[in-house]
Structures are given as structure tokens and as C-alpha cells.
Amino acid sequence: MLSSAAASVPLTTPDLWLTGFERGLMLAGLALALGGLAGRGLARHYKGARPGPLPGPWAVRGSLLGAAGSGALLLTALIGPGLAARLARPDPPGLTSGGTAQIAAVELGLFTLAAIVLRLRQSGWATALLCGVVLAEGIRSHPESVVPVAGAFVTYCHLFPAVLWAGMLCYALRAAIAWRAYPAAAHGIVKLYATAAAWLFAIVLITGVISALVLVPLGSLLTTSYGLFLIAKAAVVCVAAGLAMAGRIWLRRHAAGAGPALATKLEVAALAVVIAITGILTVLTPPASTSSAPGAASIGHEIGVTAPSWASYPH
């Protein structure tokens, strides 16, 4: 039987799934906006002949989607503060009710401002505002009283490349489809993305493993809801990585073919599933005490910090 320690509220609670869906919606908007801007910046480094202008990033749409997700999170937290207080225990330092309402309000403002400045064609300011959303998520997911600065840093190193990976892929596919009549140019854009994605995946993998080792005992992986969701996320990430490799191999063997590989298109779907699972993970409490998690006690001892009984998983 699954341990109820994996979450502060039962998994049968509809509002838990609603909050997880809203968090996933916000992350999808962040990936679409921030990753889209990064994808266009990367595509501009293509040195070959260009059959036409690059498509614009869906940064405004992503910002509006992120604002919708943040607004829904804020509304849900205000309507049901009791539930918000029990999700992903404990509360981040200086915040109450898990920080859901406070962080959602900040993110709503950042997404809204990003959409406005993007309409004014100020992509630089928009990028800074969207990076602010990543910083806000790090504060919300911060392991309470356990290596505060390092914990936030791991969160940033995990979330930032993850949203770039998904958003840049979406943009690369749009550019490749727009230039599908010119296979060499389309493949050149996808190759640029594939090189960047390899580095992003490596960072996501390393930071994800560090987080899991510190906060989730191996014995809890198969006996708690949190552990099973974590396994599911890791499995889908591996599938996405495999599809990325398959797409790159296809490009090498079909240099004259039209359009991106089917594997690359399926990679988008896999990353969408990863974002959805991440949204659920952010509202669950890790099953293990940080004092018993591998590595956490020793880190806390070295810096003189006493580990609390629970810590939130950095996503």
C-alpha cells in the first residue's frame, strides 16, 4: 500500500490535482515563453542560406498562458487556504500556506508584465521578467532550513534548463516546419537545437539525481505516491532523451529529407508529459525526513544547520 506520507492531503482530493494542473499550466507557459525566446536566439546563429524570416516566438502566448496558470493558482489558494497550507510541506522560509498565494501573485505580475513588454518589442526586459518567475519558483520550492542558498541553486539549475529544453524544441520544430520546403535550412535549425539540448539534458539529469538522492530514500521510491510519480517523471525524461537521440540520428541519415523527424515531434509530447508530472510533484511532500535522506544530514552538519522533519522537492 502507498504511504500517505508522500502528500499532506490524500491523492483522492480533487483540489490537489487541480493545483497540480495549474502549476503544470504555469510551467508550460514559462517554457513556451522563455524557451521560445531562447530558441529564436539560437536559430539566429544558423549560418546557412535562409529561405525566409524566422518565425516569431510564441512568447506573448506563453506569458499569457503562464499568467492564466498563476492566476488560477492564486484564486485556488485564496478560496481554499486550508488545502494550500497542507500541500508540499513545510512552508518556505518567511511564507505561509506553502507560499502558494504569495508566489502565485508575484508570478502573475511577472507574466503579465512580460506579455506587455513583449507587445512593445522589448524582448530583453521580457527575458529578465521570465527569469524572475524561475527565481520565484526556487523560493517556493526551497528546502526549509536546509542549505538555503544551495537548495535554491539546485532548483534553478534544474528548472531553468528544463524549461529551455522544452521551449527551444517547440520553437525549433516551428522553424523547421516553416522552412520545410528547404530541407537543408530546416535541418540546420534542428541540429542547432539538438546540440543545445544535449547540454541541457545533462544538467537536468545531474540536478534531478542530486535532488532525488538527498530527499527521497531508495526504500520510498516504490512505496509512496511521491516516489512513484518521481519514477514516472524519470522514465518519461529518459524517453524524451531517447527520442532526441533518435531524431539526431535520423538527421544524419536523411540530410536531404523534408521536415523534422517523427521522433523529434514525439519528443515534444514527451516533454509535455514531463511538465504535467512535475506540476503534480510540486504539490506533494517528499516521503523522507531530510535527516535520514542520503547526504542531507552530512551537508547540514557541515554548515551547522539542523534539518527539519520535511523538505520540499526542488522543482
C-alpha positions as CSV (number, residue, x, y, z in Angstrom):
1,M,0.0,0.0,0.0
2,L,1.2,3.5,-0.8
3,S,2.3,5.6,2.1
4,S,0.2,8.6,2.9
5,A,3.4,10.4,3.9
6,A,4.0,11.3,0.3
7,A,1.4,14.0,0.5
8,S,-0.1,16.2,3.2
9,V,-3.6,15.5,1.7
10,P,-4.9,12.3,0.1
11,L,-4.4,11.8,-3.6
12,T,-8.1,11.4,-3.9
13,T,-8.6,15.1,-3.1
14,P,-9.7,16.8,-6.4
15,D,-8.2,20.2,-5.4
16,L,-4.7,18.6,-5.1
17,W,-4.9,17.5,-8.8
18,L,-6.4,20.9,-9.7
19,T,-3.5,22.7,-8.1
20,G,-1.0,20.4,-9.7
21,F,-2.7,21.0,-13.1
22,E,-2.5,24.8,-12.6
23,R,1.2,24.5,-11.6
24,G,1.8,22.5,-14.8
25,L,0.0,25.1,-16.8
26,M,2.2,27.8,-15.4
27,L,5.3,25.8,-16.2
28,A,4.2,25.2,-19.7
29,G,3.7,28.9,-20.2
30,L,7.1,29.6,-18.9
31,A,8.7,27.0,-21.2
32,L,6.8,28.4,-24.2
33,A,7.8,32.0,-23.5
34,L,11.3,31.8,-22.1
35,G,12.3,28.8,-24.2
36,G,10.8,30.4,-27.3
37,L,12.9,33.5,-26.9
38,A,16.0,31.3,-26.3
39,G,15.1,29.2,-29.4
40,R,14.8,32.2,-31.6
41,G,18.2,33.5,-30.3
42,L,19.7,30.1,-31.0
43,A,18.2,29.9,-34.5
44,R,19.8,33.3,-35.4
45,H,23.2,31.6,-35.2
46,Y,22.3,29.5,-38.3
47,K,25.0,30.3,-40.8
48,G,23.4,28.8,-43.9
49,A,21.2,30.4,-46.6
50,R,17.8,31.4,-45.1
51,P,14.7,30.8,-47.2
52,G,12.8,33.5,-45.3
53,P,12.5,35.2,-41.9
54,L,12.4,33.1,-38.8
55,P,9.0,32.6,-37.2
56,G,8.4,34.8,-34.1
57,P,8.5,33.0,-30.7
58,W,5.2,32.4,-29.0
59,A,6.5,34.4,-26.1
60,V,3.4,36.5,-25.7
61,R,1.1,33.4,-25.8
62,G,3.3,31.6,-23.4
63,S,3.3,34.6,-21.0
64,L,-0.5,34.8,-21.1
65,L,-0.7,31.0,-20.5
66,G,1.7,31.4,-17.6
67,A,-0.4,34.3,-16.3
68,A,-3.5,32.2,-16.6
69,G,-1.9,29.3,-14.6
70,S,-0.6,31.7,-11.9
71,G,-3.9,33.5,-11.7
72,A,-5.7,30.1,-11.2
73,L,-3.2,29.1,-8.5
74,L,-3.8,32.4,-6.7
75,L,-7.6,32.0,-6.9
76,T,-7.4,28.4,-5.7
77,A,-5.2,29.3,-2.8
78,L,-7.4,32.2,-1.7
79,I,-10.6,30.1,-2.0
80,G,-9.1,27.1,-0.2
81,P,-6.3,28.3,2.1
82,G,-6.5,25.2,4.3
83,L,-5.6,23.0,1.4
84,A,-2.8,25.2,0.2
85,A,-1.3,25.2,3.7
86,R,-1.1,21.3,3.6
87,L,0.4,21.0,0.1
88,A,4.2,20.3,-0.2
89,R,5.1,20.8,3.4
90,P,6.8,22.6,5.1
91,D,6.3,26.3,4.3
92,P,9.2,28.0,2.7
93,P,11.0,30.4,5.0
94,G,9.1,33.6,5.6
95,L,6.0,32.3,3.7
96,T,2.7,30.9,4.9
97,S,0.4,28.2,3.4
98,G,3.2,26.8,1.4
99,G,3.8,30.2,-0.2
100,T,1.2,29.3,-2.9
101,A,-0.7,32.6,-2.8
102,Q,2.3,34.8,-2.4
103,I,4.4,33.3,-5.1
104,A,1.4,32.9,-7.5
105,A,0.7,36.6,-7.1
106,V,4.3,37.5,-7.9
107,E,4.4,35.2,-10.9
108,L,1.1,36.6,-12.1
109,G,2.6,40.1,-12.1
110,L,5.8,38.9,-13.8
111,F,4.0,37.1,-16.6
112,T,1.6,40.0,-17.1
113,L,4.5,42.5,-17.3
114,A,6.4,40.2,-19.7
115,A,3.4,40.0,-22.0
116,I,3.1,43.8,-22.0
117,V,6.8,44.5,-22.7
118,L,6.8,41.8,-25.4
119,R,4.0,43.6,-27.2
120,L,6.3,46.7,-27.0
121,R,9.0,44.5,-28.6
122,Q,11.2,44.7,-25.6
123,S,12.3,41.0,-25.5
124,G,15.3,41.7,-23.3
125,W,13.1,43.1,-20.5
126,A,10.7,40.2,-21.0
127,T,13.5,37.7,-20.6
128,A,14.5,39.2,-17.3
129,L,10.9,39.1,-16.1
130,L,10.5,35.5,-17.1
131,C,13.8,34.6,-15.4
132,G,12.2,36.2,-12.3
133,V,9.5,33.5,-12.5
134,V,12.3,30.9,-12.2
135,L,13.7,32.7,-9.2
136,A,10.2,32.8,-7.6
137,E,9.8,29.1,-8.1
138,G,13.1,28.5,-6.5
139,I,12.0,30.4,-3.4
140,R,8.7,28.5,-3.3
141,S,10.4,25.1,-3.6
142,H,13.2,26.0,-1.3
143,P,14.1,23.2,1.2
144,E,13.2,24.8,4.6
145,S,16.2,25.5,6.8
146,V,18.4,23.0,4.8
147,V,21.2,24.7,2.9
148,P,19.0,27.6,1.8
149,V,21.3,29.1,-0.9
150,A,22.5,25.8,-2.2
151,G,19.0,24.4,-2.2
152,A,17.6,27.3,-4.3
153,F,20.7,27.0,-6.6
154,V,19.9,23.3,-7.3
155,T,16.3,24.3,-8.1
156,Y,17.4,27.0,-10.6
157,C,19.9,24.6,-12.2
158,H,17.1,22.1,-12.7
159,L,14.1,24.2,-13.7
160,F,15.9,26.7,-16.0
161,P,17.4,24.2,-18.4
162,A,14.2,22.1,-18.3
163,V,12.0,24.9,-19.5
164,L,14.6,25.9,-22.1
165,W,14.8,22.3,-23.4
166,A,11.0,22.1,-23.9
167,G,10.6,25.7,-25.2
168,M,13.5,25.6,-27.6
169,L,12.3,22.3,-29.0
170,C,8.9,23.8,-29.7
171,Y,10.5,26.7,-31.5
172,A,12.9,24.6,-33.5
173,L,10.1,22.5,-34.8
174,R,8.0,25.5,-35.8
175,A,11.0,26.9,-37.6
176,A,11.7,23.6,-39.3
177,I,8.1,23.3,-40.4
178,A,8.1,26.9,-41.7
179,W,11.2,26.1,-43.8
180,R,10.2,22.5,-44.7
181,A,10.4,23.3,-48.4
182,Y,14.2,24.0,-47.9
183,P,15.4,20.8,-46.1
184,A,19.0,22.0,-45.6
185,A,17.9,25.1,-43.7
186,A,15.2,23.2,-41.7
187,H,17.7,20.5,-40.7
188,G,20.3,23.2,-39.8
189,I,17.9,24.7,-37.2
190,V,17.1,21.3,-35.7
191,K,20.8,20.4,-35.5
192,L,21.5,23.6,-33.6
193,Y,18.7,22.7,-31.1
194,A,20.0,19.1,-30.8
195,T,23.4,20.3,-29.7
196,A,22.0,22.6,-27.1
197,A,19.5,20.0,-25.9
198,A,22.3,17.6,-25.2
199,W,23.9,20.0,-22.7
200,L,20.5,21.0,-21.2
201,F,19.6,17.3,-20.7
202,A,22.9,16.6,-18.9
203,I,22.3,19.5,-16.4
204,V,18.6,18.4,-15.9
205,L,19.8,14.8,-15.3
206,I,22.5,15.7,-12.8
207,T,20.4,18.1,-10.8
208,G,17.5,15.8,-10.7
209,V,19.6,12.9,-9.4
210,I,21.1,15.2,-6.7
211,S,17.6,16.2,-5.6
212,A,16.3,12.7,-5.5
213,L,19.3,11.3,-3.6
214,V,19.0,14.0,-0.9
215,L,15.3,14.0,-0.4
216,V,14.0,10.5,-1.3
217,P,15.3,7.3,0.3
218,L,15.5,4.4,-2.1
219,G,13.1,2.4,0.0
220,S,10.4,5.0,-0.5
221,L,10.5,5.1,-4.3
222,L,8.2,2.1,-4.7
223,T,6.1,2.5,-1.6
224,T,5.0,6.2,-1.7
225,S,2.9,8.2,-4.2
226,Y,5.7,10.7,-4.4
227,G,8.3,8.1,-5.2
228,L,6.1,6.6,-8.0
229,F,5.5,10.0,-9.5
230,L,9.2,10.6,-9.4
231,I,9.9,7.3,-11.2
232,A,7.3,8.1,-13.8
233,K,8.9,11.5,-14.4
234,A,12.4,10.0,-14.7
235,A,11.1,7.3,-17.1
236,V,9.4,9.9,-19.4
237,V,12.6,12.1,-19.3
238,C,14.6,9.1,-20.5
239,V,12.0,8.5,-23.3
240,A,12.4,12.2,-24.3
241,A,16.2,11.9,-24.3
242,G,15.9,8.7,-26.4
243,L,13.7,10.4,-28.9
244,A,16.1,13.3,-29.1
245,M,18.9,10.9,-29.9
246,A,16.8,9.1,-32.5
247,G,15.9,12.4,-34.1
248,R,19.5,13.4,-34.3
249,I,20.5,10.0,-35.9
250,W,17.6,10.5,-38.4
251,L,19.0,13.9,-39.4
252,R,22.4,12.4,-40.1
253,R,21.0,9.7,-42.3
254,H,18.4,11.8,-44.1
255,A,20.2,15.1,-44.8
256,A,18.1,15.7,-47.9
257,G,14.7,14.7,-46.4
258,A,11.9,17.2,-45.8
259,G,10.8,18.3,-42.4
260,P,11.9,17.2,-38.9
261,A,11.9,13.5,-37.8
262,L,8.9,11.9,-36.3
263,A,11.0,11.2,-33.2
264,T,11.6,14.9,-32.7
265,K,7.9,15.6,-32.9
266,L,7.2,12.9,-30.4
267,E,9.8,14.5,-28.1
268,V,7.5,17.5,-27.7
269,A,4.7,15.2,-26.4
270,A,7.1,13.5,-24.0
271,L,8.3,16.8,-22.6
272,A,4.7,18.0,-22.2
273,V,4.1,14.9,-20.1
274,V,7.2,15.7,-18.0
275,I,5.8,19.2,-17.3
276,A,2.4,17.7,-16.3
277,I,4.0,15.2,-13.9
278,T,6.3,18.0,-12.5
279,G,3.2,20.0,-11.7
280,I,1.8,17.2,-9.6
281,L,5.2,16.6,-7.9
282,T,5.3,20.2,-6.7
283,V,2.2,19.8,-4.6
284,L,3.3,16.6,-3.0
285,T,5.6,16.4,0.1
286,P,8.7,14.2,-0.2
287,P,8.3,10.9,1.8
288,A,11.6,11.1,3.7
289,S,12.9,13.1,6.6
290,T,15.9,15.1,5.4
291,S,17.8,14.0,8.5
292,S,17.6,10.4,7.2
293,A,18.0,11.2,3.4
294,P,21.4,10.3,2.0
295,G,23.7,13.2,2.1
296,A,21.3,15.8,3.6
297,A,22.4,15.1,7.2
298,S,26.1,15.4,6.4
299,I,25.5,18.6,4.5
300,G,23.5,20.1,7.3
301,H,26.2,19.1,9.8
302,E,28.9,20.7,7.8
303,I,27.2,24.1,7.7
304,G,25.8,23.9,11.2
305,V,22.1,23.7,10.1
306,T,19.6,21.4,11.8
307,A,17.5,19.6,9.2
308,P,13.7,19.9,9.6
309,S,11.4,16.9,9.5
310,W,10.3,17.5,5.9
311,A,11.7,19.3,2.9
312,S,10.0,20.3,-0.3
313,Y,11.4,18.7,-3.5
314,P,13.1,21.3,-5.7
315,H,11.2,21.7,-9.0
